[in-house]
């Protein structure tokens, strides 16, 4: 694990905070793996893998900042992913992410104005999963 040093760049500080939150969530889930039944364990494991990917992406951006003094540019236009082409694993990961976002928003840790959008996407993802 790399040391997190506060930065004058607000975006870097935001990424560092996001990393801490995701890392803490993953560590908490990992600690519970042996305490839950198999179905819940699978969901926890999927979420841990998703969080690991997210934290690796954050570190990639922070390493780029460390080497170049600026964060990498984000794509100008984010493409909407076609749910029909997603794999089952992708759908499970997205479902878990959306559930987490909604839960965090209800607890005041994420903006509540996004809840309706997330709930609509969650319903779409669950319908696709049930159709497979």
TIMAR-43712 format. One record per residue (C-alpha): z, y, x; residue in one letter. Coordinates in steps of 0.1 Angstrom, whole numbers, padded with zeros to 4 digits, always signed. Example, Ala and Ser with C-alpha at 12.3 -4.5 7.8 and 13.67 -1.06 7.14 Angstrom:
# TIMAR-43712
+0078-0045+0123A
+0071-0011+0137S
***
This chain:
# TIMAR-43712
+0000+0000+0000X
-0009+0034+0013X
+0014+0064+0015X
+0009+0090-0012X
+0012+0125+0001X
+0012+0155-0023X
-0019+0175-0020X
-0029+0211-0027X
-0058+0197-0047X
-0047+0193-0083X
-0073+0165-0089X
-0060+0145-0060X
-0024+0149-0074X
-0036+0137-0108X
-0053+0106-0092X
-0021+0099-0073X
+0000+0101-0105X
-0025+0079-0123X
-0023+0054-0095X
+0015+0053-0097X
+0015+0048-0134X
-0011+0020-0132X
+0006+0003-0103X
+0040+0004-0121X
+0025-0011-0152X
+0009-0039-0132X
+0041-0046-0114X
+0061-0047-0146X
+0036-0071-0162X
+0035-0093-0131X
+0073-0096-0132X
+0071-0108-0168X
+0043-0134-0163X
+0067-0164-0159X
+0088-0153-0189X
+0062-0153-0216X
+0041-0180-0233X
+0006-0190-0222X
-0013-0168-0246X
+0006-0136-0237X
+0005-0146-0200X
-0033-0147-0202X
-0034-0112-0217X
-0010-0099-0191X
-0031-0114-0163X
-0062-0098-0177X
-0045-0064-0179X
-0032-0069-0143X
-0067-0076-0131X
-0080-0045-0149X
-0052-0023-0135X
-0060-0037-0100X
-0097-0027-0104X
-0086+0008-0116X
-0062+0013-0087X
-0088+0002-0062X
-0112+0027-0076X
-0086+0054-0073X
-0079+0045-0036X
-0117+0046-0030X
-0118+0082-0043X
-0086+0091-0023X
-0100+0076+0009X
-0132+0096+0004X
-0112+0127-0001X
-0092+0119+0031X
-0124+0115+0051X
-0145+0143+0036X
-0120+0169+0022X
-0135+0166-0013X
-0135+0141-0040X
-0167+0121-0047X
-0189+0135-0074X
-0187+0119-0108X
-0219+0109-0125X
-0233+0139-0145X
-0237+0119-0177X
-0217+0089-0185X
-0237+0062-0201X
-0223+0047-0233X
-0220+0009-0227X
-0237-0012-0252X
-0210-0035-0266X
-0236-0062-0275X
-0243-0068-0238X
-0207-0070-0227X
-0193-0104-0217X
-0162-0118-0234X
-0141-0110-0204X
-0153-0074-0205X
-0145-0072-0242X
-0110-0086-0236X
-0104-0061-0208X
-0116-0032-0229X
-0095-0043-0259X
-0064-0044-0238X
-0072-0010-0223X
-0077+0006-0257X
-0045-0010-0270X
-0027+0004-0239X
-0042+0039-0244X
-0032+0040-0281X
+0003+0028-0273X
+0007+0054-0246X
-0007+0081-0268X
+0018+0072-0296X
+0046+0075-0270X
+0033+0109-0258X
+0021+0098-0225X
-0016+0103-0233X
-0033+0129-0256X
-0029+0120-0293X
-0062+0136-0302X
-0081+0106-0287X
-0064+0080-0309X
-0090+0080-0337X
-0118+0076-0312X
-0099+0047-0294X
-0091+0030-0327X
-0128+0031-0338X
-0138+0016-0305X
-0110-0010-0306X
-0122-0021-0341X
-0158-0024-0328X
-0147-0045-0298X
-0125-0068-0319X
-0153-0073-0344X
-0176-0083-0315X
-0150-0107-0301X
-0145-0123-0335X
-0183-0127-0339X
-0186-0147-0306X
***
